Amino acid sequence: MAKKQLVYGIDDRPPTPILILAGAQHVLTLFGATTLVPLIFGPAMGMTTQQIGAFIGCVYFSMGIATLIQTHPKLGSGLPIVQGSSFSFIPPIMTIIGAYKALGPDVVMQYIGGSLLIGGLVLSLLGYSKLIGHVRKFITPVVIGPTIMAIGFTLAPVAIQFNAANYWPISLLVVALVFFFSLCSKNKYCNIFAVLGSITIAYLICLALSLSGIFQEGHAAYVNLSNVAAAPWIRYKLFMPWGVPKFSGLAIGAISAGFFCVMIESIGDYHNCSYAAGIDDPTPEQINKGIGAEGIGCALSGVLGSVGTTSYTENIGLIGLTGVASRHVVRAGAVILIILSLVGKLGALIATMPSPVIGGAYITLFGTIGALGIQNLMRADMGSQRNVLIVGFSFLMALGLPGWVEPNQALFAGALGNTFGGMIWAIMKTPMAVAGILAAICDNVIPGTDEERGIKNNK
């Protein structure tokens, strides 16, 4: 596949106006998906609209800092790669929310913060100690494929039952617009901002219908702007905004599944980013530093009241589309994101997004994530009965086993003790953890050639 001619290479610094505009484009590209993650968690844990607005500000702030760390050649990979809120953490954090929701959103966020702090420090240790190179040998497309499929496809109830089904006309409008902008339109900017543009149009329609009185308060697509007026212009509480992090075996066990997936995703993203930037494959040192930086980013997210962070594939695609691979541009985007995070009214405005609008976006994004898992399997020999059996078994178990595990927490606690049993229970009720663990065991125990496993060209 031919690479696009680069306009600015990885070390180039464009003129300031281009630097700022190109950085803003990165922010706009990550904006939709990064905002969707707190919009899932906020309502699930019972946050008010004002709390969700503050939560969104926390997420932008921590993602900006994580991106600055990742793009620094001495601290991170040094690649022009953006850090954003990860979909891999959705299932495990929903487990934490389910366990502690009765204690209120502040307490839930304290447990999420504690689990991210511990998990992030462990991930950074794996990276900076150079242990990640050894783990990498056991992670093949046969493992990556069903794990990513489980992330996307098992989130279907979140997309449909809890959001889209609240008011189908608006949700289906979002889906139709995403298809049009991303697949039918020939305009590259429509392609880049397909999700963001679709959400914006649907939101403006909901706002207009709400202001005109057609959508009344209580309607699923009603937009209430009263909390925006009440929100502060500047957000001051940046450090531990929800309180001091709390720690529990259940929360740490659940979050470990998310870190496992983040590690898998990111190693692939470093290779894709290097290719898009027109440079050689990432060195083992770059990969180790990159994973270490992601761990530090997640640990910081834990004390900044945010969610887990990972590299963003959408922004790697933006590099390929524009030919702008400068790390200085990505760092400019990170600074813009930090500035936006301090504006309290911006988060409050985004928090007024109706659930059917979000549901339509979820349908397309979660479906795409699941399909990316299938795409990953294409690197392995899926004509092999060995691989078909491993993938089918691990993915089916990911769909079925968590449903049996979830109501049987007492069984795990009785057999293994409250703390250890709680950790195992939290891991085994997380579909992507089940898929990844079973696929990794089978793929590394059952004999198979490198070509079958999709690692023929691995160095």
Order of alpha helices (4+ residues) and beta strands (2+ residues): alpha-alpha-beta-alpha-alpha-alpha-alpha-alpha-alpha-alpha-alpha-alpha-alpha-alpha-beta-alpha-alpha-alpha-alpha-alpha-alpha-alpha-alpha-alpha
